[in-house]
């Protein structure tokens, strides 16, 4: 909410999109596909302010990142989830434990 409070122009666009798509009726799950701006704002907000304090993922294959080599199966714990998502891919799974941070 604090992000939206600092960007009233975004709130205006969200309200306009909702008004156009929904009118006076209640939203349904099927309406999500017709609210692309609202969907984008929600996803960007979750990227910038994730609801979890940390996230761990296991390396899916040997790789190098920022000069550090990571072996397959090593878990990465990161407190900055947005950077973790940027650097890793969706096919990773949880495994053994290793701690590091990205800057």
TASULZI-V679458 format. One record per pair of residues at least 24 apart in sequence whose C-alpha atoms are under 6 Angstrom apart, sorted by the first residue. I is the first residue (numbers start at 0). J is the second residue. Records with the same first field share a line. If there is no record, write none. Layout:
I = J + J
//
This chain:
13 = 37
46 = 81
53 = 77 + 78
56 = 92 + 93
57 = 91 + 92 + 93 + 94
58 = 91
59 = 91
73 = 97
//
